[in-house]
Amino acid sequence: MTDAHEQAVALGNRTADELYALFAAMGMSGFPDGWLLRSYRNARRALMGMQGMDSIRDVNDILGNLRDTIEAQSEGLFDDAAGIGAGQAEEELALYGISPQPTSGFLSALVAAAVSALMAALDQQLAGVRALVISGVADEAMILGDDTVGGLLTPGPVLSMGAKWLATTVDNSWSLTVSKSLDVAGARSEFVRQAVAAIDERTTQCCLKVHGQVAGMDQDFNLEGDPWPSARKYGYTARKPPFHWWCRTSSVLVRASAADDQLTQNMVLAAQVETNARDKRATDKVQWTSATSFRKSQIGDVIRGLKNTPGAL
């Protein structure tokens, strides 16, 4: 029978899966039919062949439709993200016998802030396109790109911002629900947060190193490894996930007394085994099912690691 810590970590793994599904719904590598990517394709297709790209009214209509579609779709997506974070928090609080406090009004504000951030990134791009068209020097290559240059109207920056705010909304909703509930119960000092990464061949060095770490409710995690040195320059922080672009790491609620238990040690071991697998250029993939998953080819490292961990066997 699993204990509360194991169940909380399992909920963190579930959240990583659900967050990945939100990324896929929006669109990313391997998921070209996401709604945001489709919206951009439709807009770019509509702009192709426009004589001199100088029909300002037509361009404004196309860009306006793109904006309306993205705004409408993103509201539902960020609502889902808030629900994922709050739902995880409520289930974890129940594991410890703590009643969740109502946060719906606050969650709505988090969703609105995330939508606003995404739309600000989109509006900056669209303003640049409009300025080129109005200047009279725009052509298809400048707007849409060609074989030699990338165009201004591209989904990459907006997708990246969407992924950042999806993960941020999940963790913000989790944090808000947990914090309010712990404060009302007078139990804040009894708990810490634990970082749970999705361990597979795509996991970054940064998240492998943070996997299993614990931090106080208002403390930073200790981050190192790529892409953290770059991500910190773009507004990512060590206080809470996401720690970088397309980050799937989640926070879970753990009793301070269980912060260094066997599960935590096994999580740290799993991250180290994956690091070793990459050093050895292992070609098989992680069959990710839990926070302690590893590549089958690395079973020797796992056994050695467990033997060196007191009480593991």
Wavefront OBJ file of the C-alpha trace (Angstrom):
o trace
v 0.000 0.000 0.000
v 1.405 3.378 -1.017
v 1.895 6.115 1.566
v 0.945 9.787 1.237
v 4.347 10.765 -0.142
v 4.195 8.154 -2.900
v 0.665 9.184 -3.800
v 1.625 12.870 -3.900
v 4.556 12.156 -6.219
v 2.275 10.058 -8.431
v -0.053 13.060 -8.674
v 2.919 15.160 -9.773
v 3.638 12.617 -12.514
v 0.014 12.803 -13.617
v 0.251 16.577 -13.801
v 3.313 16.285 -16.058
v 1.303 14.067 -18.423
v -1.622 16.488 -18.407
v 0.641 19.472 -19.017
v 2.253 17.682 -21.943
v -1.224 17.096 -23.373
v -1.903 20.848 -23.166
v 1.361 21.531 -25.000
v 0.324 19.059 -27.682
v -3.139 20.599 -28.020
v -1.535 23.984 -28.643
v 1.046 22.498 -31.013
v 4.727 21.597 -30.825
v 7.295 19.279 -32.371
v 5.547 16.017 -33.171
v 2.098 17.610 -32.882
v 1.704 19.804 -35.997
v -2.094 19.812 -35.812
v -2.297 21.774 -32.578
v -4.781 24.623 -32.773
v -2.199 27.425 -32.540
v -0.055 25.956 -35.307
v -3.159 25.464 -37.473
v -4.195 29.068 -36.866
v -0.819 30.316 -38.049
v -0.872 28.051 -41.105
v -4.284 29.379 -42.083
v -3.171 32.996 -41.688
v 0.052 32.453 -43.606
v -1.816 30.649 -46.396
v -4.267 33.561 -46.662
v -1.397 36.027 -46.987
v 0.397 34.126 -49.743
v 0.221 35.711 -53.169
v -1.172 39.034 -52.022
v 0.099 41.559 -54.558
v 3.030 43.352 -52.970
v 1.616 42.578 -49.535
v 0.173 46.091 -49.765
v -3.519 45.504 -49.120
v -3.589 46.909 -45.603
v -7.271 46.215 -45.068
v -6.990 42.585 -46.137
v -3.850 42.058 -44.049
v -5.541 43.582 -41.008
v -8.538 41.277 -41.460
v -6.318 38.189 -41.664
v -4.236 39.198 -38.671
v -7.353 40.145 -36.722
v -8.859 36.717 -37.346
v -5.617 35.096 -36.193
v -5.668 37.138 -33.004
v -9.333 36.410 -32.270
v -8.844 32.677 -32.740
v -5.791 32.504 -30.499
v -7.398 34.575 -27.756
v -10.578 32.465 -27.730
v -8.701 29.157 -27.734
v -6.142 30.225 -25.128
v -8.796 31.121 -22.551
v -10.058 27.541 -22.501
v -6.538 26.125 -22.479
v -5.442 28.221 -19.500
v -8.664 27.364 -17.698
v -7.698 23.721 -18.088
v -4.206 24.469 -16.757
v -5.633 26.171 -13.668
v -7.926 23.215 -13.090
v -5.015 20.780 -13.308
v -2.976 22.657 -10.706
v -5.852 23.218 -8.302
v -7.064 19.633 -8.714
v -3.637 18.221 -7.889
v -3.427 20.467 -4.817
v -6.853 19.420 -3.551
v -6.028 15.714 -3.878
v -2.692 16.163 -2.118
v -4.231 18.147 0.724
v -6.792 15.367 1.177
v -3.932 12.872 1.564
v -2.854 14.798 4.657
v -6.341 15.399 6.031
v -6.352 19.125 5.213
v -9.478 20.774 3.818
v -8.904 22.703 0.564
v -9.963 26.346 0.711
v -12.018 27.921 -2.122
v -9.841 29.769 -4.642
v -12.029 30.085 -7.755
v -11.889 33.875 -7.880
v -8.115 33.883 -7.550
v -7.766 31.179 -10.193
v -9.760 33.298 -12.640
v -7.273 36.113 -12.104
v -4.374 33.734 -12.810
v -6.015 32.631 -16.064
v -6.622 36.226 -17.132
v -2.994 37.125 -16.429
v -1.728 34.164 -18.486
v -3.987 35.016 -21.439
v -2.800 38.623 -21.250
v 0.857 37.565 -21.315
v 0.318 35.333 -24.345
v -1.626 37.996 -26.212
v 1.056 40.586 -25.479
v 3.619 38.372 -27.243
v 1.267 37.880 -30.183
v 0.368 41.583 -30.419
v 4.043 42.535 -30.546
v 4.539 40.225 -33.509
v 1.398 41.394 -35.305
v 2.342 45.036 -34.778
v 5.644 44.366 -36.514
v 3.858 42.781 -39.482
v 1.424 45.695 -39.768
v 4.282 48.202 -39.597
v 6.061 46.471 -42.475
v 2.915 46.440 -44.588
v 2.145 50.084 -43.904
v 5.725 51.052 -44.734
v 5.182 49.797 -48.270
v 8.386 47.746 -48.344
v 6.989 44.428 -47.187
v 7.064 41.352 -49.393
v 6.172 37.711 -48.791
v 9.684 36.735 -47.743
v 9.806 39.410 -45.049
v 6.442 38.389 -43.615
v 6.325 34.647 -44.289
v 9.970 33.750 -44.869
v 11.556 31.747 -47.668
v 14.450 29.323 -48.154
v 17.003 31.874 -46.974
v 15.310 33.881 -44.221
v 12.691 33.333 -41.545
v 9.639 35.563 -41.769
v 8.210 37.777 -39.070
v 4.869 35.947 -38.842
v 6.032 32.732 -37.190
v 4.415 30.713 -34.389
v 7.649 29.846 -32.533
v 7.843 32.781 -30.090
v 4.120 32.647 -29.325
v 4.206 28.877 -28.786
v 7.134 29.258 -26.404
v 5.290 31.935 -24.442
v 2.171 29.774 -24.362
v 4.111 26.806 -22.987
v 5.705 28.986 -20.322
v 2.376 30.339 -19.123
v 0.624 26.979 -19.256
v 3.220 25.525 -16.878
v 3.202 28.712 -14.793
v -0.586 28.618 -14.472
v -0.510 24.982 -13.368
v 2.023 25.688 -10.637
v 0.506 29.030 -9.609
v -2.885 27.380 -9.172
v -1.324 24.557 -7.183
v 0.661 26.975 -5.010
v -2.298 29.240 -4.322
v -4.588 26.380 -3.334
v -1.947 24.740 -1.134
v -0.821 27.947 0.563
v -4.304 29.193 1.438
v -5.314 25.797 2.778
v -2.161 25.280 4.852
v -2.464 28.765 6.334
v -6.073 28.202 7.392
v -5.138 24.814 8.893
v -2.112 26.319 10.654
v 0.049 23.584 9.142
v 2.398 25.509 6.865
v 5.519 24.707 8.896
v 4.861 20.963 8.611
v 5.329 20.808 4.839
v 7.826 21.417 2.060
v 7.588 21.346 -1.720
v 9.272 18.650 -3.765
v 10.247 18.985 -7.425
v 9.094 16.050 -9.564
v 10.488 15.923 -13.089
v 9.191 13.769 -15.929
v 12.153 11.403 -16.345
v 12.694 10.412 -19.968
v 15.222 11.040 -22.729
v 13.858 14.595 -23.248
v 14.335 15.717 -19.640
v 16.809 18.581 -19.412
v 19.955 18.537 -17.290
v 18.380 21.234 -15.135
v 15.338 19.128 -14.306
v 17.341 15.951 -13.792
v 19.370 17.792 -11.168
v 16.307 19.262 -9.429
v 14.325 15.992 -9.438
v 13.615 14.990 -5.840
v 14.880 18.247 -4.345
v 12.809 19.786 -1.558
v 12.420 23.466 -0.683
v 10.360 25.428 1.789
v 7.123 26.997 0.645
v 8.913 30.333 0.118
v 12.396 29.097 -0.765
v 14.212 28.598 -4.059
v 15.265 25.257 -5.486
v 18.956 24.763 -6.290
v 19.135 24.861 -10.086
v 22.066 24.113 -12.355
v 22.646 22.527 -15.737
v 21.299 23.467 -19.156
v 19.182 25.300 -20.037
v 19.005 27.089 -16.685
v 21.829 29.613 -17.327
v 19.945 30.850 -20.391
v 16.418 30.459 -19.030
v 17.080 32.647 -15.994
v 17.788 35.540 -18.386
v 14.268 35.219 -19.789
v 12.231 35.496 -16.619
v 12.364 31.907 -15.350
v 13.074 31.616 -11.634
v 14.368 29.020 -9.183
v 11.404 29.542 -6.853
v 8.931 27.328 -8.714
v 8.346 25.535 -12.023
v 8.581 26.051 -14.907
v 12.355 26.323 -14.850
v 12.800 26.672 -18.622
v 10.996 26.459 -21.953
v 8.576 23.505 -22.273
v 9.299 22.429 -18.696
v 7.164 19.543 -17.366
v 8.473 19.537 -13.789
v 5.795 19.920 -11.121
v 5.675 20.746 -7.415
v 4.188 18.309 -4.906
v 3.341 18.689 -1.223
v 5.473 16.609 1.159
v 5.689 16.464 4.927
v 9.028 17.894 6.074
v 9.577 14.686 8.053
v 9.481 12.662 4.815
v 11.693 14.968 2.785
v 14.675 12.588 2.756
v 12.904 9.252 2.833
v 13.591 6.242 0.627
v 11.355 7.508 -2.180
v 13.280 10.775 -2.363
v 16.588 8.903 -2.460
v 15.278 6.661 -5.243
v 14.119 9.702 -7.223
v 17.579 11.229 -6.999
v 19.064 7.870 -8.030
v 16.755 7.662 -11.078
v 17.908 11.098 -12.239
v 21.554 10.128 -11.785
v 21.034 6.857 -13.683
v 19.535 8.810 -16.600
v 22.517 11.174 -16.543
v 24.852 8.164 -16.643
v 22.869 6.670 -19.538
v 23.439 9.810 -21.570
v 27.136 9.786 -20.758
v 27.231 6.203 -22.087
v 25.203 7.236 -25.172
v 22.484 4.688 -24.398
v 20.088 4.259 -27.315
v 17.038 2.741 -25.611
v 14.338 4.999 -24.195
v 13.010 5.481 -20.696
v 9.693 3.727 -20.158
v 8.405 6.553 -17.993
v 5.740 5.350 -15.568
v 6.870 6.886 -12.289
v 9.308 9.298 -10.668
v 11.864 6.475 -10.421
v 11.697 5.199 -14.019
v 14.897 4.397 -15.923
v 16.181 2.816 -19.148
v 16.302 -0.979 -19.043
v 19.878 -0.911 -20.281
v 20.865 0.832 -17.038
v 19.622 -1.834 -14.628
v 23.212 -2.400 -13.465
v 23.537 1.241 -12.372
v 20.208 1.002 -10.551
v 21.238 -2.127 -8.623
v 24.598 -0.611 -7.701
v 22.898 2.573 -6.593
v 20.393 0.748 -4.425
v 23.125 -1.320 -2.792
v 24.919 1.898 -1.870
v 21.762 3.370 -0.349
v 21.285 2.236 3.278
v 17.993 0.465 3.816
v 17.047 0.386 0.126
v 17.014 -3.387 -0.183
l 1 2 3 4 5 6 7 8 9 10 11 12 13 14 15 16 17 18 19 20 21 22 23 24 25 26 27 28 29 30 31 32 33 34 35 36 37 38 39 40 41 42 43 44 45 46 47 48 49 50 51 52 53 54 55 56 57 58 59 60 61 62 63 64 65 66 67 68 69 70 71 72 73 74 75 76 77 78 79 80 81 82 83 84 85 86 87 88 89 90 91 92 93 94 95 96 97 98 99 100 101 102 103 104 105 106 107 108 109 110 111 112 113 114 115 116 117 118 119 120 121 122 123 124 125 126 127 128 129 130 131 132 133 134 135 136 137 138 139 140 141 142 143 144 145 146 147 148 149 150 151 152 153 154 155 156 157 158 159 160 161 162 163 164 165 166 167 168 169 170 171 172 173 174 175 176 177 178 179 180 181 182 183 184 185 186 187 188 189 190 191 192 193 194 195 196 197 198 199 200 201 202 203 204 205 206 207 208 209 210 211 212 213 214 215 216 217 218 219 220 221 222 223 224 225 226 227 228 229 230 231 232 233 234 235 236 237 238 239 240 241 242 243 244 245 246 247 248 249 250 251 252 253 254 255 256 257 258 259 260 261 262 263 264 265 266 267 268 269 270 271 272 273 274 275 276 277 278 279 280 281 282 283 284 285 286 287 288 289 290 291 292 293 294 295 296 297 298 299 300 301 302 303 304 305 306 307 308 309 310 311 312 313
